[in-house]
């Protein structure tokens, strides 16, 4: 039997209490969203207080961040949930529409949440005559912290696990994660793909963006946004090679869950959605080169 790491003794709930016959629980997933949004708020305020980073006035005042974040919270929750519903499990939610409202149980799509933020941001910019690209750069800087926390919460929830592996850092996830390991001798260890994403999409990408800021990247509108889209797309595309596809895409003839398949080589839904992100990101980087 290969060396592996047992899943830590931790559940999806931070704590739960029962009052007047009703149970109230705070889940790690919800806490990650709350902490990520508060971190984004703090980063945005910090950026708006430093006009020198922008080579002139900041896009908005620190006081205006509150109204902006209100719109963003609505956009990320609605967009993230609807993205998950429409992209990954439309059949299930069509049959169980009330389940759509149970956001606290998990099930959010980054790509859907991203589109929700875009819509909210464009609405705010049009309403307040703000330069969209400058504000998008600020959001790109504020996002990696939330991504990292969200992926850590996915790990704690023992969801979105990776494929079986015999590497020494493989994790033995509980529950349904062992269902497709019948041919594995002993306990089934898997890639902790959630932590791969937390490291690449959160820590590494965040550090790269801040290094670009130190080199004056905020003075070239769209450059930080382009670096974020390209970096996130590349990180997600890479990690998808180690991550188990969503159940609705997996069949006996397609065990890897490829949405597009060429004789055993193919792309997952996550990879397909990441390709246009990388393309748009590279376009923004090319566009910003003239003012770099």
PAPATOR-552787 format. One record per residue (C-alpha): residue number from 1; residue in three letters; chain; x, z, y. Coordinates in nm, 4 decimals. Layout:
BEGIN
+-----+--------+--------+----------+----------+----------+
! num ! residu ! chaine !       xx !       zz !       yy !
+-----+--------+--------+----------+----------+----------+
! NUM !    ALA !      A !        X !        Z !        Y !
...
+-----+--------+--------+----------+----------+----------+
END
This chain:
BEGIN
+-----+--------+--------+----------+----------+----------+
! num ! residu ! chaine !       xx !       zz !       yy !
+-----+--------+--------+----------+----------+----------+
!   1 !    UNK !      A !   0.0000 !   0.0000 !   0.0000 !
!   2 !    UNK !      A !   0.1325 !  -0.0940 !   0.3443 !
!   3 !    UNK !      A !   0.1807 !   0.1625 !   0.6195 !
!   4 !    UNK !      A !  -0.1133 !   0.1897 !   0.8574 !
!   5 !    UNK !      A !  -0.2494 !   0.4141 !   1.1317 !
!   6 !    UNK !      A !  -0.5721 !   0.6090 !   1.0607 !
!   7 !    UNK !      A !  -0.8404 !   0.5757 !   1.3257 !
!   8 !    UNK !      A !  -0.8302 !   0.8831 !   1.5529 !
!   9 !    UNK !      A !  -1.1012 !   1.1477 !   1.5219 !
!  10 !    UNK !      A !  -1.2961 !   1.0391 !   1.8280 !
!  11 !    UNK !      A !  -1.6520 !   0.9160 !   1.8712 !
!  12 !    UNK !      A !  -1.8194 !   0.6836 !   2.1225 !
!  13 !    UNK !      A !  -1.9642 !   0.9773 !   2.3201 !
!  14 !    UNK !      A !  -1.7665 !   1.1924 !   2.5633 !
!  15 !    UNK !      A !  -2.0355 !   1.4588 !   2.5332 !
!  16 !    UNK !      A !  -2.4095 !   1.4903 !   2.4752 !
!  17 !    UNK !      A !  -2.6655 !   1.7529 !   2.5723 !
!  18 !    UNK !      A !  -3.0319 !   1.8040 !   2.4858 !
!  19 !    UNK !      A !  -3.2676 !   1.9082 !   2.7638 !
!  20 !    UNK !      A !  -3.6424 !   1.9519 !   2.7237 !
!  21 !    UNK !      A !  -3.6306 !   1.7646 !   2.3956 !
!  22 !    UNK !      A !  -3.4403 !   1.4653 !   2.5347 !
!  23 !    UNK !      A !  -3.0800 !   1.3879 !   2.4477 !
!  24 !    UNK !      A !  -2.8476 !   1.2818 !   2.7280 !
!  25 !    UNK !      A !  -2.5059 !   1.1418 !   2.6422 !
!  26 !    UNK !      A !  -2.2096 !   1.0082 !   2.8372 !
!  27 !    UNK !      A !  -2.0346 !   0.7332 !   2.6426 !
!  28 !    UNK !      A !  -1.6740 !   0.6280 !   2.6814 !
!  29 !    UNK !      A !  -1.7924 !   0.2720 !   2.7436 !
!  30 !    UNK !      A !  -2.0058 !   0.3782 !   3.0398 !
!  31 !    UNK !      A !  -1.7282 !   0.6041 !   3.1672 !
!  32 !    UNK !      A !  -1.4842 !   0.3116 !   3.1549 !
!  33 !    UNK !      A !  -1.7171 !   0.1017 !   3.3716 !
!  34 !    UNK !      A !  -1.7660 !   0.3838 !   3.6203 !
!  35 !    UNK !      A !  -1.3919 !   0.4580 !   3.6409 !
!  36 !    UNK !      A !  -1.3062 !   0.0879 !   3.6676 !
!  37 !    UNK !      A !  -1.5499 !   0.0320 !   3.9546 !
!  38 !    UNK !      A !  -1.4262 !   0.3425 !   4.1380 !
!  39 !    UNK !      A !  -1.0670 !   0.2251 !   4.0930 !
!  40 !    UNK !      A !  -1.1606 !  -0.1182 !   4.2291 !
!  41 !    UNK !      A !  -1.3285 !   0.0465 !   4.5267 !
!  42 !    UNK !      A !  -1.0158 !   0.2500 !   4.6028 !
!  43 !    UNK !      A !  -0.7852 !  -0.0510 !   4.5677 !
!  44 !    UNK !      A !  -1.0021 !  -0.2632 !   4.7975 !
!  45 !    UNK !      A !  -1.0082 !   0.0082 !   5.0652 !
!  46 !    UNK !      A !  -0.6296 !   0.0458 !   5.0341 !
!  47 !    UNK !      A !  -0.5800 !  -0.3295 !   5.0785 !
!  48 !    UNK !      A !  -0.8119 !  -0.3538 !   5.3790 !
!  49 !    UNK !      A !  -0.6162 !  -0.0805 !   5.5556 !
!  50 !    UNK !      A !  -0.2934 !  -0.2844 !   5.5368 !
!  51 !    UNK !      A !  -0.3252 !  -0.5978 !   5.7523 !
!  52 !    UNK !      A !   0.0502 !  -0.6575 !   5.7217 !
!  53 !    UNK !      A !  -0.0025 !  -0.7641 !   5.3599 !
!  54 !    UNK !      A !  -0.2350 !  -1.0400 !   5.4795 !
!  55 !    UNK !      A !  -0.0142 !  -1.1673 !   5.7585 !
!  56 !    UNK !      A !  -0.2920 !  -1.0835 !   6.0056 !
!  57 !    UNK !      A !  -0.6325 !  -0.9176 !   5.9919 !
!  58 !    UNK !      A !  -0.7666 !  -0.8108 !   5.6530 !
!  59 !    UNK !      A !  -1.0765 !  -1.0024 !   5.5337 !
!  60 !    UNK !      A !  -1.3098 !  -0.7051 !   5.5938 !
!  61 !    UNK !      A !  -1.2861 !  -0.3528 !   5.7298 !
!  62 !    UNK !      A !  -1.2422 !  -0.0545 !   5.4943 !
!  63 !    UNK !      A !  -1.5909 !   0.0669 !   5.5882 !
!  64 !    UNK !      A !  -1.7444 !  -0.2639 !   5.4743 !
!  65 !    UNK !      A !  -1.6180 !  -0.2170 !   5.1183 !
!  66 !    UNK !      A !  -1.9170 !   0.0060 !   5.0374 !
!  67 !    UNK !      A !  -2.1731 !  -0.2699 !   5.0946 !
!  68 !    UNK !      A !  -1.9533 !  -0.5188 !   4.9107 !
!  69 !    UNK !      A !  -1.9140 !  -0.2931 !   4.6047 !
!  70 !    UNK !      A !  -2.2897 !  -0.2357 !   4.5881 !
!  71 !    UNK !      A !  -2.3408 !  -0.6102 !   4.5471 !
!  72 !    UNK !      A !  -2.0531 !  -0.6339 !   4.2994 !
!  73 !    UNK !      A !  -2.1837 !  -0.3526 !   4.0773 !
!  74 !    UNK !      A !  -2.5185 !  -0.5316 !   4.0510 !
!  75 !    UNK !      A !  -2.3448 !  -0.8618 !   3.9811 !
!  76 !    UNK !      A !  -2.1088 !  -0.7319 !   3.7127 !
!  77 !    UNK !      A !  -2.3790 !  -0.5398 !   3.5242 !
!  78 !    UNK !      A !  -2.6392 !  -0.8173 !   3.5295 !
!  79 !    UNK !      A !  -2.3882 !  -1.0968 !   3.4744 !
!  80 !    UNK !      A !  -2.1954 !  -0.9126 !   3.2047 !
!  81 !    UNK !      A !  -2.5069 !  -0.8224 !   3.0096 !
!  82 !    UNK !      A !  -2.6783 !  -1.1604 !   3.0402 !
!  83 !    UNK !      A !  -2.3532 !  -1.3324 !   2.9502 !
!  84 !    UNK !      A !  -2.3308 !  -1.1305 !   2.6286 !
!  85 !    UNK !      A !  -2.6987 !  -1.1920 !   2.5496 !
!  86 !    UNK !      A !  -2.6924 !  -1.5684 !   2.6110 !
!  87 !    UNK !      A !  -2.3468 !  -1.6491 !   2.4741 !
!  88 !    UNK !      A !  -2.3009 !  -1.4209 !   2.1766 !
!  89 !    UNK !      A !  -2.6348 !  -1.2942 !   2.0399 !
!  90 !    UNK !      A !  -2.9272 !  -1.4948 !   2.1868 !
!  91 !    UNK !      A !  -3.1285 !  -1.4896 !   1.8626 !
!  92 !    UNK !      A !  -3.1128 !  -1.1126 !   1.8199 !
!  93 !    UNK !      A !  -3.2090 !  -1.0335 !   2.1787 !
!  94 !    UNK !      A !  -3.4852 !  -1.2931 !   2.1782 !
!  95 !    UNK !      A !  -3.6362 !  -1.1032 !   1.8874 !
!  96 !    UNK !      A !  -3.5627 !  -0.7633 !   2.0483 !
!  97 !    UNK !      A !  -3.5925 !  -0.8125 !   2.4266 !
!  98 !    UNK !      A !  -3.6016 !  -0.4402 !   2.5093 !
!  99 !    UNK !      A !  -3.2501 !  -0.4068 !   2.3644 !
! 100 !    UNK !      A !  -3.1209 !  -0.6110 !   2.6577 !
! 101 !    UNK !      A !  -3.1729 !  -0.3103 !   2.8849 !
! 102 !    UNK !      A !  -2.9579 !  -0.0763 !   2.6728 !
! 103 !    UNK !      A !  -2.6345 !  -0.1531 !   2.8564 !
! 104 !    UNK !      A !  -2.4953 !   0.1922 !   2.7809 !
! 105 !    UNK !      A !  -2.4689 !   0.1029 !   2.4121 !
! 106 !    UNK !      A !  -2.2092 !  -0.1643 !   2.4852 !
! 107 !    UNK !      A !  -2.2282 !  -0.5402 !   2.4701 !
! 108 !    UNK !      A !  -2.0902 !  -0.6919 !   2.7896 !
! 109 !    UNK !      A !  -1.9261 !  -1.0304 !   2.8368 !
! 110 !    UNK !      A !  -1.6265 !  -1.0538 !   3.0687 !
! 111 !    UNK !      A !  -1.6989 !  -1.4180 !   3.1440 !
! 112 !    UNK !      A !  -2.0608 !  -1.3345 !   3.2310 !
! 113 !    UNK !      A !  -1.9535 !  -1.0375 !   3.4420 !
! 114 !    UNK !      A !  -1.6999 !  -1.2577 !   3.6178 !
! 115 !    UNK !      A !  -1.9690 !  -1.5081 !   3.7122 !
! 116 !    UNK !      A !  -2.1867 !  -1.2193 !   3.8325 !
! 117 !    UNK !      A !  -1.9060 !  -1.1014 !   4.0612 !
! 118 !    UNK !      A !  -1.8547 !  -1.4567 !   4.1905 !
! 119 !    UNK !      A !  -2.2224 !  -1.4876 !   4.2824 !
! 120 !    UNK !      A !  -2.2273 !  -1.1431 !   4.4469 !
! 121 !    UNK !      A !  -1.9055 !  -1.2144 !   4.6359 !
! 122 !    UNK !      A !  -2.0238 !  -1.5521 !   4.7643 !
! 123 !    UNK !      A !  -2.3527 !  -1.3957 !   4.8763 !
! 124 !    UNK !      A !  -2.1636 !  -1.1253 !   5.0661 !
! 125 !    UNK !      A !  -1.9224 !  -1.3733 !   5.2263 !
! 126 !    UNK !      A !  -2.2012 !  -1.6002 !   5.3449 !
! 127 !    UNK !      A !  -2.4015 !  -1.3072 !   5.4764 !
! 128 !    UNK !      A !  -2.1065 !  -1.1627 !   5.6705 !
! 129 !    UNK !      A !  -1.9019 !  -1.4762 !   5.7536 !
! 130 !    UNK !      A !  -1.6028 !  -1.3640 !   5.5428 !
! 131 !    UNK !      A !  -1.3348 !  -1.5985 !   5.4048 !
! 132 !    UNK !      A !  -1.4187 !  -1.6238 !   5.0313 !
! 133 !    UNK !      A !  -1.0674 !  -1.6922 !   4.9004 !
! 134 !    UNK !      A !  -0.9114 !  -1.3938 !   5.0738 !
! 135 !    UNK !      A !  -1.1793 !  -1.1651 !   4.9355 !
! 136 !    UNK !      A !  -1.1395 !  -1.3209 !   4.5905 !
! 137 !    UNK !      A !  -0.7680 !  -1.2408 !   4.6006 !
! 138 !    UNK !      A !  -0.8506 !  -0.8771 !   4.6742 !
! 139 !    UNK !      A !  -1.0932 !  -0.8629 !   4.3823 !
! 140 !    UNK !      A !  -0.8375 !  -1.0196 !   4.1512 !
! 141 !    UNK !      A !  -0.5988 !  -0.7356 !   4.2341 !
! 142 !    UNK !      A !  -0.8650 !  -0.4744 !   4.1742 !
! 143 !    UNK !      A !  -0.9883 !  -0.6062 !   3.8381 !
! 144 !    UNK !      A !  -0.7079 !  -0.5399 !   3.5828 !
! 145 !    UNK !      A !  -0.7560 !  -0.1610 !   3.5914 !
! 146 !    UNK !      A !  -1.1193 !  -0.1984 !   3.4881 !
! 147 !    UNK !      A !  -1.0264 !  -0.4498 !   3.2182 !
! 148 !    UNK !      A !  -0.7739 !  -0.2100 !   3.0703 !
! 149 !    UNK !      A !  -1.0189 !   0.0811 !   3.0679 !
! 150 !    UNK !      A !  -1.2928 !  -0.1338 !   2.9166 !
! 151 !    UNK !      A !  -1.0713 !  -0.2494 !   2.6290 !
! 152 !    UNK !      A !  -0.9617 !   0.1068 !   2.5596 !
! 153 !    UNK !      A !  -1.3302 !   0.1999 !   2.5413 !
! 154 !    UNK !      A !  -1.3828 !  -0.0860 !   2.2933 !
! 155 !    UNK !      A !  -1.1100 !   0.0672 !   2.0775 !
! 156 !    UNK !      A !  -1.2682 !   0.4137 !   2.0958 !
! 157 !    UNK !      A !  -1.6033 !   0.2586 !   1.9984 !
! 158 !    UNK !      A !  -1.4309 !   0.0952 !   1.6974 !
! 159 !    UNK !      A !  -1.5695 !  -0.2457 !   1.8009 !
! 160 !    UNK !      A !  -1.4199 !  -0.5898 !   1.8603 !
! 161 !    UNK !      A !  -1.1505 !  -0.5099 !   1.6035 !
! 162 !    UNK !      A !  -0.8805 !  -0.7480 !   1.4870 !
! 163 !    UNK !      A !  -0.8140 !  -0.9327 !   1.1647 !
! 164 !    UNK !      A !  -0.6626 !  -0.7611 !   0.8597 !
! 165 !    UNK !      A !  -0.2872 !  -0.7070 !   0.8840 !
! 166 !    UNK !      A !  -0.0051 !  -0.5437 !   0.6910 !
! 167 !    UNK !      A !   0.1940 !  -0.4675 !   1.0062 !
! 168 !    UNK !      A !   0.2855 !  -0.0978 !   1.0456 !
! 169 !    UNK !      A !   0.0743 !  -0.0574 !   1.3612 !
! 170 !    UNK !      A !  -0.2413 !  -0.1825 !   1.1894 !
! 171 !    UNK !      A !  -0.5354 !   0.0553 !   1.2367 !
! 172 !    UNK !      A !  -0.7845 !   0.1555 !   0.9664 !
! 173 !    UNK !      A !  -1.1125 !   0.1239 !   1.1557 !
! 174 !    UNK !      A !  -1.4205 !   0.3044 !   1.0224 !
! 175 !    UNK !      A !  -1.7571 !   0.1610 !   0.9204 !
! 176 !    UNK !      A !  -1.8368 !  -0.2077 !   0.8999 !
! 177 !    UNK !      A !  -1.4798 !  -0.3067 !   0.9842 !
! 178 !    UNK !      A !  -1.4017 !  -0.2761 !   0.6110 !
! 179 !    UNK !      A !  -1.6718 !  -0.5174 !   0.4922 !
! 180 !    UNK !      A !  -1.4579 !  -0.8310 !   0.4697 !
! 181 !    UNK !      A !  -1.1586 !  -0.6522 !   0.3156 !
! 182 !    UNK !      A !  -1.2693 !  -0.6626 !  -0.0474 !
! 183 !    UNK !      A !  -0.9513 !  -0.8417 !  -0.1495 !
! 184 !    UNK !      A !  -0.7231 !  -0.5904 !   0.0239 !
! 185 !    UNK !      A !  -0.5612 !  -0.3266 !  -0.1953 !
! 186 !    UNK !      A !  -0.6182 !   0.0234 !  -0.0560 !
! 187 !    UNK !      A !  -0.7457 !   0.0928 !   0.2946 !
! 188 !    UNK !      A !  -0.7951 !  -0.2102 !   0.5168 !
! 189 !    UNK !      A !  -0.5773 !  -0.2042 !   0.8279 !
! 190 !    UNK !      A !  -0.6530 !  -0.4329 !   1.1204 !
! 191 !    UNK !      A !  -0.4869 !  -0.5521 !   1.4362 !
! 192 !    UNK !      A !  -0.5863 !  -0.3188 !   1.7227 !
! 193 !    UNK !      A !  -0.6771 !  -0.6280 !   1.9245 !
! 194 !    UNK !      A !  -0.8592 !  -0.4159 !   2.1828 !
! 195 !    UNK !      A !  -0.5281 !  -0.2503 !   2.2724 !
! 196 !    UNK !      A !  -0.3514 !  -0.5870 !   2.2793 !
! 197 !    UNK !      A !  -0.6035 !  -0.6957 !   2.5413 !
! 198 !    UNK !      A !  -0.5756 !  -0.3679 !   2.7324 !
! 199 !    UNK !      A !  -0.2001 !  -0.4185 !   2.7565 !
! 200 !    UNK !      A !  -0.2006 !  -0.7886 !   2.8435 !
! 201 !    UNK !      A !  -0.5170 !  -0.8264 !   3.0548 !
! 202 !    UNK !      A !  -0.4800 !  -0.4877 !   3.2199 !
! 203 !    UNK !      A !  -0.1285 !  -0.3499 !   3.2426 !
! 204 !    UNK !      A !   0.0860 !  -0.6653 !   3.2286 !
! 205 !    UNK !      A !  -0.1429 !  -0.8850 !   3.4386 !
! 206 !    UNK !      A !  -0.1909 !  -0.6061 !   3.6932 !
! 207 !    UNK !      A !   0.1844 !  -0.5591 !   3.7335 !
! 208 !    UNK !      A !   0.2400 !  -0.9335 !   3.7748 !
! 209 !    UNK !      A !  -0.0240 !  -0.9544 !   4.0477 !
! 210 !    UNK !      A !   0.1192 !  -0.6594 !   4.2375 !
! 211 !    UNK !      A !   0.4673 !  -0.8104 !   4.2175 !
! 212 !    UNK !      A !   0.3249 !  -1.1285 !   4.3712 !
! 213 !    UNK !      A !   0.1690 !  -0.9208 !   4.6505 !
! 214 !    UNK !      A !   0.5084 !  -0.7677 !   4.7257 !
! 215 !    UNK !      A !   0.6386 !  -1.1230 !   4.7693 !
! 216 !    UNK !      A !   0.3678 !  -1.1998 !   5.0258 !
! 217 !    UNK !      A !   0.1161 !  -1.3786 !   4.8003 !
! 218 !    UNK !      A !  -0.1849 !  -1.2541 !   4.9993 !
! 219 !    UNK !      A !  -0.0720 !  -1.4736 !   5.2868 !
! 220 !    UNK !      A !  -0.1514 !  -1.7788 !   5.0720 !
! 221 !    UNK !      A !  -0.5298 !  -1.7571 !   5.0090 !
! 222 !    UNK !      A !  -0.6181 !  -1.8287 !   4.6487 !
! 223 !    UNK !      A !  -0.2761 !  -1.7628 !   4.5003 !
! 224 !    UNK !      A !  -0.3566 !  -1.4193 !   4.3582 !
! 225 !    UNK !      A !  -0.6916 !  -1.5494 !   4.2341 !
! 226 !    UNK !      A !  -0.5177 !  -1.8402 !   4.0641 !
! 227 !    UNK !      A !  -0.2612 !  -1.6137 !   3.9012 !
! 228 !    UNK !      A !  -0.5366 !  -1.3819 !   3.7782 !
! 229 !    UNK !      A !  -0.7502 !  -1.6588 !   3.6271 !
! 230 !    UNK !      A !  -0.4499 !  -1.8234 !   3.4619 !
! 231 !    UNK !      A !  -0.3067 !  -1.4945 !   3.3358 !
! 232 !    UNK !      A !  -0.6352 !  -1.3571 !   3.2043 !
! 233 !    UNK !      A !  -0.7251 !  -1.6844 !   3.0352 !
! 234 !    UNK !      A !  -0.3841 !  -1.7086 !   2.8672 !
! 235 !    UNK !      A !  -0.3929 !  -1.3450 !   2.7517 !
! 236 !    UNK !      A !  -0.7457 !  -1.3759 !   2.6104 !
! 237 !    UNK !      A !  -0.6634 !  -1.7074 !   2.4428 !
! 238 !    UNK !      A !  -0.3599 !  -1.5504 !   2.2733 !
! 239 !    UNK !      A !  -0.5337 !  -1.2331 !   2.1542 !
! 240 !    UNK !      A !  -0.8196 !  -1.4341 !   2.0032 !
! 241 !    UNK !      A !  -0.5765 !  -1.5370 !   1.7272 !
! 242 !    UNK !      A !  -0.5739 !  -1.1718 !   1.6129 !
! 243 !    UNK !      A !  -0.9357 !  -1.0797 !   1.6840 !
! 244 !    UNK !      A !  -1.2330 !  -1.1134 !   1.4487 !
! 245 !    UNK !      A !  -1.4922 !  -1.3582 !   1.5786 !
! 246 !    UNK !      A !  -1.8488 !  -1.2499 !   1.6466 !
! 247 !    UNK !      A !  -2.0560 !  -1.2300 !   1.3293 !
! 248 !    UNK !      A !  -2.2930 !  -1.5150 !   1.4200 !
! 249 !    UNK !      A !  -2.0029 !  -1.7630 !   1.4150 !
! 250 !    UNK !      A !  -1.8648 !  -1.6575 !   1.0762 !
! 251 !    UNK !      A !  -1.9820 !  -1.8435 !   0.7635 !
! 252 !    UNK !      A !  -1.8382 !  -1.8862 !   0.4121 !
! 253 !    UNK !      A !  -1.7098 !  -2.2296 !   0.5183 !
! 254 !    UNK !      A !  -1.5868 !  -2.0987 !   0.8539 !
! 255 !    UNK !      A !  -1.4405 !  -1.7494 !   0.7877 !
! 256 !    UNK !      A !  -1.2470 !  -1.7429 !   1.1168 !
! 257 !    UNK !      A !  -1.5578 !  -1.8087 !   1.3228 !
! 258 !    UNK !      A !  -1.4266 !  -2.1183 !   1.4979 !
! 259 !    UNK !      A !  -1.6819 !  -2.2813 !   1.7256 !
! 260 !    UNK !      A !  -1.4709 !  -2.5976 !   1.7256 !
! 261 !    UNK !      A !  -1.2792 !  -2.6721 !   1.4054 !
! 262 !    UNK !      A !  -1.0286 !  -2.9382 !   1.3039 !
! 263 !    UNK !      A !  -0.9323 !  -2.9136 !   0.9365 !
! 264 !    UNK !      A !  -0.8688 !  -2.5397 !   0.9507 !
! 265 !    UNK !      A !  -0.7412 !  -2.5389 !   1.3086 !
! 266 !    UNK !      A !  -0.9926 !  -2.4489 !   1.5721 !
! 267 !    UNK !      A !  -1.1012 !  -2.2510 !   1.8745 !
! 268 !    UNK !      A !  -1.3148 !  -1.9381 !   1.9009 !
! 269 !    UNK !      A !  -1.5826 !  -1.8922 !   2.1650 !
! 270 !    UNK !      A !  -1.3481 !  -1.6645 !   2.3604 !
! 271 !    UNK !      A !  -1.0807 !  -1.9349 !   2.3629 !
! 272 !    UNK !      A !  -1.3255 !  -2.2064 !   2.4671 !
! 273 !    UNK !      A !  -1.4448 !  -1.9934 !   2.7602 !
! 274 !    UNK !      A !  -1.0847 !  -1.9169 !   2.8592 !
! 275 !    UNK !      A !  -0.9754 !  -2.2799 !   2.8860 !
! 276 !    UNK !      A !  -1.1742 !  -2.3614 !   3.2031 !
! 277 !    UNK !      A !  -1.0585 !  -2.0311 !   3.3546 !
! 278 !    UNK !      A !  -0.6967 !  -2.1334 !   3.3059 !
! 279 !    UNK !      A !  -0.7655 !  -2.4815 !   3.4432 !
! 280 !    UNK !      A !  -0.9342 !  -2.3430 !   3.7563 !
! 281 !    UNK !      A !  -0.6568 !  -2.0853 !   3.7960 !
! 282 !    UNK !      A !  -0.3864 !  -2.3518 !   3.7831 !
! 283 !    UNK !      A !  -0.5790 !  -2.5553 !   4.0409 !
! 284 !    UNK !      A !  -0.5896 !  -2.2582 !   4.2797 !
! 285 !    UNK !      A !  -0.2156 !  -2.2016 !   4.2299 !
! 286 !    UNK !      A !  -0.1488 !  -2.5677 !   4.3064 !
! 287 !    UNK !      A !  -0.3781 !  -2.5545 !   4.6104 !
! 288 !    UNK !      A !  -0.2059 !  -2.2463 !   4.7533 !
! 289 !    UNK !      A !   0.1441 !  -2.3909 !   4.7206 !
! 290 !    UNK !      A !   0.1264 !  -2.5519 !   5.0660 !
! 291 !    UNK !      A !   0.1006 !  -2.2163 !   5.2419 !
! 292 !    UNK !      A !   0.3317 !  -2.0181 !   5.0127 !
+-----+--------+--------+----------+----------+----------+
END
